[in-house]
Amino acid sequence: MIQKNLLVAAVPIGLLAFALAACGGSDTPAAVPGPAEKPDVKPAEAKKEPYTLTIFTEGVKPEEFNARFRERLEKKFPHITFQYQMSGTGATINDLVAQKKIPDIMRIDIPGMKAKYLDLGLSNGLDSLVKTTKYDLKRFEPVFIQEMVEAGRSGELYGLPVPPYFPLVLYYNKTIFDQFGVPYPKDGMSWDDIYEIAKKMTRSEGGQQYRGFSASVTGMLRDNPYSLPILDPSADRLADPEKWKAMFANLKRFYDIPNNAMEKNATDEINVFGKGKVAMMGNQHNIYLTIPPEINWDIVSYPTLDGAPRLMGQRGPAYWAITRQSEHKEEAFQVIAEMLADEVQLADSKNGLPTTLVSPDIKKALGESHPVYSQKNMKAVHTYPGAAPTPKRKPELTDVLGRTQEAILFEAFQKVATNQEDINTALRQADDRLRQEIDLEKSKSK
């Protein structure tokens, strides 16, 4: 829930030739240029002092950073030593702040931004750097810039979006469909279409039970086509319960299919597709999702829900941000720009990482150099436009960590899917839990 300047040399000056000009039958030497007439020679750029720039991330291994970015950065900025630090035991961002070892650049995401960036006093707006460097923000998908500005709750831009982001798609196991003689799903199908297929594919065959459908429930609910937040942006309550009711009902019917019961927890429900006995799975296109090589899978566009916008739900990207404490903000911004260059994002896209740029050519290249994705229906990712970011809480209202909200919503749906509660009761309980979390956050600030 990662991603991969030039010193100007002085040109030697040749000797100046003096021309003789004939005038009135006599030769007169040309005037020797005075100091003001000497050719304008651009001086060599002063050698830059070496220093170390620290880049901190959570979850993105050094091998990935090195493959995507390091060589390009070291060539572009030979005077900088890039120290890459991944969060770990004793080296979380909270630890580094306590130790006064604050990095220059951080990879932040929207769910963790409040607790791990804003609340720690690390935030540094990029608006002035964007303006002075004339950096073109229109390169990026507008929804990603919009989401960062809204999440910052101050109107300031705190980061630039870095691939990958995680669009929802529908996976299917081609082997099972071939075995049962059922046509594969197609791009553009609705949830009603997929439900009918799931009923056909949930069956017992040769003593083996097959499930028609599984899901990344949290991702599918959070990244919904309505762009509906969990917490109401304007009040201390669950946002629009009627829309949540419709989404719960749509997903619950799949778990009401006999022998298609939900696994005991969210992780098992996602991983069951990789065991080879599930026909379809709703999930993100995610380069970090591991599907065993023996599974013959493909993807189609995420199904559309009757009454909802025909948009692709998506979990937004992470963002490169600069800390307020960095002593190298200007060059840190140049480093970020280099990591987000077209050439870098094209290489990322070819390797299966959806681009954060608007470029049609870079989008079209998705997966074409990857040994697995080059064999898949990657155009499914871009069948529909991406949904807008979910509205964020008003700045004056107390917020709750995104992951806490997600856990509350998943728990509510799990009770519905396992018939412990009806939908209305489960949503009321979720609303109560959210209010409790708001009260807890308020008490922390007293």
N, C-alpha and C positions, 0 to 999 in steps of 0.2 A: 505497500500500500508503500534504477534508479537509474540516460540518463549521463568524448566521446562527444617607431619600430625599426624601423630601419635606421641604423646609424648613417648619417649622411656624410660621405667621404668627400674631402676637398679634391677637386679636379686639378691636376698639375697645370700650371699656366705656362704657355710657350712664350718664347721671346717675341716681342713686337717688331714687325718689319717696318722700316721707315720708307715711305714712298717719296720719290722725287717728282715734283710737278714742274713742267716746262711753262715758263711765262715770259713773253717778250723776247724769246730767243736765248734766255739764260736759265740755268737750273737753280732752284731755290729749295733747300732742305725743308721738309715738313716740320712743323713744330713738335717738340717732344711733349707728350701728354703730361699735364701737371697732375698734382695729387687728386684734384676733383674729377679728373677725366679717366682715372684708372678703372678698369673693368670691375663690375660688382661681383665679387666672389663670395658665395655663401660659405660661412665658416663651418667647420666640422661641428657636429652636435656634441656637446659636452658629454663625457663619459658618465653614465649614471652609476650612482653608488649602489652596490649590491645590498640586498636585504631579504628577509624571509617573510613570505605572505602565507598566512595560515587559512586553510579552507576546511570547514567543519560540516559534516553531514551525519544524519542518522540513516542507517540501513543500506547505504550504497558502499559496496566494498571497494577497497583501494584498486583492485584489479579492473573494475569497471571504470573508475575515474581515470586510471592510467590509459586504458584502451581508447577512451573517448576524447580525453582532453590533454593529458600531460605533455606529449611530444609537441603538439601545436603551441601550447603555452610557453614551453621552455625555448622554443625557437623564436617566438614573437617577443618574449621578455627575458633575454639572456641574463640580465642582471638580477632577476628575481629567483630565489629558491622557493619552490612551492612545497609547503608542508601540508600534507593531506591528513586529516584526523577524523576518524570515524568514532561515533559515540560508543562507549563501552563502560564496563565496570570501573568506577572511579574517574571516568572521563566523559560524563554526561555534560550537557551544556550548563546545568546547575553547578556541577563540580568545577568546571572551568571558570565560571563567574566567581565562585567562592575563592578559587585559587588565583584570581586576577590573571588568568591566562586566556583572555577573550580572543576568539579568532577574528580575522579580518572579514572573511566571507562565510556566510552560512547558507545551507540549503534548508529552507523552511517550507512547511506546508500549511494549508488553511486550518485543518483541525487542531494542530498543535501550536499555531502561531501566537495565540494569546499567552499561554503559559510559558512557552519556551523562547519567546522573542520579546513581545511587548511588555509583559509583566516583569521581565528581568532587566528592563531598562537598556535594551540593546538596539532598539529601533532607530533607524536612520533613513529619513526620506530621500528618495532618489530624484525628486522633481527638479532640483537645481542642477544636478549633473546631467539629466536628460536635456535640459534647456541649454546649458553651456556647450555641450558636445553636439547639440542638434541631433540627438539620437532618435531614430524613427520608431515610435511605438506602434505605428500602423502596420508594421511587419507582422505583429502578433494577432492571433484570434482575439477580437475585442472582448469576448466573454472572460478571457483569462486576465486581462488587464482590469476589467471591471470588477472581477471577484477580489483581486488583491486590494484594490482601492477600498472596496466596501468592507473587507475583512479587517483592514487597518483601523477603521472607525474614526479616522481623523481627516479623510479626504486626501491623504498623502499616499503616494505609491512607494511601497516598501520593498518590492522585489520584482524581478523579471522572470517570466515563466520558462522553465526548462523541461524538455521532454524526459520521460514520457508522461502523457496523461492516460487515463484508463476508460475508454469508451465501452459501453455495454454491448454485448453480442450474444448470440445463441450458439452454443457448441452442440455438435451432434456426432455420434459414433457411427461411422459409415458401415462398419462390420455388422452391427446389430440390425441396421436397416436392411442391409443386403440379406442377412440371415432370415428376416421375417418377410422379405419381399415387399417392403413398404417404401414408397418414393421418399427421397430426401426432402427435408425442409428447404424452402427457397427464401431469397431476399424479399422483403416486403410483406411477409405474413403477419397476421394479427394474433393476439393471444387466444382468441377463439379458435383459430386454425391450429395453433400449437397444442391447445387443450385436446382437441379431437385426435391429434397424432399421439399425444401422451397416453390417452386411453388405449389406443391400439397397441402401443409399444410396451405397456405394463402387462406382463404375462409370465407364466411359468412354462418353460420349454426344456425338455430333457432333464427334468429334476432341478433346473436352475431358475431362480426367480430373477426377472429383469424389471427394472424400474423405468418408467417412461420419462421421468423428469426429476431433476434436482436443481438447486439454485444457491447462489451466493445471496442469501436473503438480505443481509445488511446492505450490501452494495446496491442491490436492485431497489430497495425501499428508499435509501438515501439519495441515489442518483436517478430520481424519478423524472418522467417527462414533463410533469407540472412545474418542476423546479421548486417543489414545495419543501420548505424547511421543517424541521421537527419542532423547534421552539418558535412560537409566533414572533415575528420581528417587532411587533408593536405592543405586546402584552405578555404577562407572565402566565403562559398557558401553552398547551399543545396547539400547533397551527392547524386550522381548517380540518377538524375531525371528519367531516363528510368525505373529503378527498382521501384521507387515510383509510376510511371505511371501505371505499371503493377499491383501493389498492390491496388492502388486506383480503377482501372477498375474492378478487381476481386470483391472487396467489394461493389462497387457502384451498380453492377447488382442486388444485393439482394434488394436494396432500390428502384430499378426500377420496381420490381414486383408490379403490381397494389394492392393497399391496404396494402402494407408493408412499408409505409413511416417511415422515421427515426423520433424519438421523438425530442422535441425542444432543448434538451441539453444532454450532455454525461451522467449525472446522471440518468435522466429519461429513457434514452435508455437502461441502465443497469438494472434499477429497474423494467422495464415493464415485464420482465420474471416472476417475483415473483407475478404478478397479475393473473397469470393462463391462459392467453390468447395468449401466444407465444409458438410455438412448439419447437424452438431451439435457443440457445444463445451461441455465441463464447465468452469465458471469461477465466479468470484464475481459477485454483483450488486454492481457497483462503479461509482459515479458518475464515476470517473476513467477508466473503460474506454471507449475511443473505437471505435465501430463506425460506418463510413461511412453516411451517410443513405440511400444507394441500396440498402442491405441491408435486406430486409423480414424482420426477426427478431422472435422472441418468446421467452418463457422458460416452463419448467415446473419443478416441484420437483426437487431433486437426487435422483438415483436411489438406491434403498436396496440395500444389500449383504447377501446371504444370510448370516445368522449374526451380523450387526452390529446394534446398536441402531437403531431407526427414528427417527433424529435428524438434524437438519440440521447439517452441519459448518459452522463459521464462524470467520473471523478476527475476533478481538475488536476493540473500538474503541481509539482513543487516549484519553488522560486529561489533564485539566487538573490541573496540580500547582503547588505553591508552593515557591519555593526557600527554603532555610534562611536565606539572606542577606537576604531581603527585609525592609525596614523597615515594610512595610504589610501584614502577614499577614492581619489581621482584615478589612480592606477588600478585599484580594485574594480572600479567600474569598467575600465578598459579590459580587464581580465574577464569579467562577466560577459561583456559584449563579444569577446573572442570565442567564448564557450557557446555562444548562441548564434554564431555566424551561419550564413546560409550553407556553407560547405560542411560544417559540422552537423547541422540539422539534416542535410541530405544524407550524409553517411549514417546518422541515427535512424532515419526513416527506412533506408535500405535494410537496416538490421532489425526492423520490426518495431521501432519506437515511434509512435505517432507524434508528428511534429506539432509544435505550438505556434507555427507560422501559418499565414493565410495562403502561402504559395501552392497553387494547384499541382505544379510539377513535383514538389517535394512530397505532397500528400500521395500522389499517384505512385511514387516509388516505394511505398510502404511494403517492406518485407522482401523486396526483389533480390537482395543479396544474401538472405538468410537461408540456411539449409532446410529449415522446416517451413517458415512462413512463405517462402517463394512457391510452395506447393499448395497454398491455401487460398481461399476466397477472400483476400484482404480488402477488396472493395466493399465488403459488408460493413466495414468500419465507417465508411463515409456515405452510406446509402441515404441517411437523413442528416440534416444539420444538427449540430450539437445543441443541447438544451442550455438555456441561460443559467448562470450561477444562482443558487438559492439566495433569496434576500437575507441579509444579515440583520442582527439585532440593532435597534436604535442605540446610539452611543450612550444615552443616559440610562439605559436599562442594563441590569445585571445579566451577564451571559454565563453559559455553562459550557464546559469543554465539549467539543464536537463528539469525541469518542464516548463520553458519558451519555450524551443524547442518543447516540446510535445503539449503545448497549441497552438502554431502556426500551427503545422501540423494538429491537430484536426480541427481547424478553416477552414483550406484549404479543408479538406475532407468534412466537413459539408456543405460548399458551393457547392461542387460537388454533394453530396447526395441529396441536396434540389434543384438542378438544377439552382442555382444562377450563377455558373461559370462552364465552361468546365474544364477538368482535367489539360490541359496545362496551362491555365490562372491561375488556383488556385495554381499550383506548382510555377509558376513564382512569384506570389504574396507572397507565403511562402518564396521563396528565397530572395525577397526584405526585408521582415520582419526580417529574420535572419541576413542579412547584417546590418540592422539598429540596432539590438540588439548588434552585435559585436562592431559597432561604439560607442554605448552607454557605453559598458564595457571598451573600450579603453579610453574614455573620463574620466572615473572614476579614472583611474590609473595615469592621468597626474598631 
